[in-house]
Amino acid sequence: MTGARTAWLLLCCASCLDAPPSSSSPPSEPHSLQFFGSQYRDNGVDRAWIVAEGSPVGRIGARKFTVELWLKLDAEDLDPVGICPSVWFDGTILLDRGFFNGPQDGDIAMAVYRTADGSGVVATFGVIDAQRVSLCGDAKVADGRWHHVAFTRDDSDALSLWVDGVLDDMKDGPPGDGSFADTLVAPLEGDRYLVLGGPKYAEDSSYGFAGRIDDLRLSSDARYLDRFDPPYPPLEVDDSTLALYTFDEGQGTAIANAAGEEGAGELRVGGEPPAPMWSDDVPRP
């Protein structure tokens, strides 16, 4: 494992990882992000990289939280895995704030999977010195339609997975603080980020997510405790919002956090075809 980590560090393009995002002026029309599931490349292309270390994105998991977004994909864009995977990196990775180099606090991640007769979402949360807990839903999200997905942790540490406002799975979660530590332990560069669209490390998986993502909101509260009507974009910033990415920039490579200046991100465009790309296909009531 040490050799794989070293090889990854040597191959990784540090200038790409730390390059500042280009500036852009948001247009008036709503947009989403489209990914094409490109094979992993050493500079992390066909992914959206959002700074977690030292930002509100790293504070998710301290206590209650909600991670929610809209997604759209087709079943043929998922490799059949037979059964629901037991952890996110065995599925098609959608969102990854996990760590390759432990021990660390705060694995939070989502993936999608496909079986012979359906599909679903896997959501994982982990706290240092406690076993990761994964929820495995069976709501069929890979049907070419937009779906709202929310992953929550409540006052009792219970974890819930919601699809289109309906409870899809629920388990007792690990107790404790699952946010980023003030000082990360020997982190790899990818450990400092939340990544959308696929794995942030070659060792996790070869291919990424093929589909669209819109309106990612990270909150310091369990927003959903009972069945609810999904919040269509544009989502709003309120007192419990730590970060909100509407992806309405529509141009350039910068991703703004609507809830504040910290926690900005960038698109690392590449692959065949080049992605992520801006799309005018967005969720509508």
Buried (B, 14 or more C-beta within 10 A) or exposed (E): EEEEBEEBEEEBBEEBBEBEBEEBEBEEEBBBBBBBBBBBBEBBBBBBBBBBBBBBBBBBBBBBBBBBBBBBBBBEBBEEBEEBBEBBBBBBBBBBBBBBBBEBBBBBBBBBBBBEEBBBBBBBBBBBEBEBBBBBBBBBBBBEEBBBBBBBBBEEBBBBBBBBBEBBBBBEBBEBBBBBBEEBEEBBBBBBBBBBBBBBBBBBBEBBBBBBBBBBBBBBBBBBEEEBEBBBBBBEBEEBBBBBBBBBBBEBBBBBBBBBEBBBBBBBBBBEEEBBBBBEEBBEE
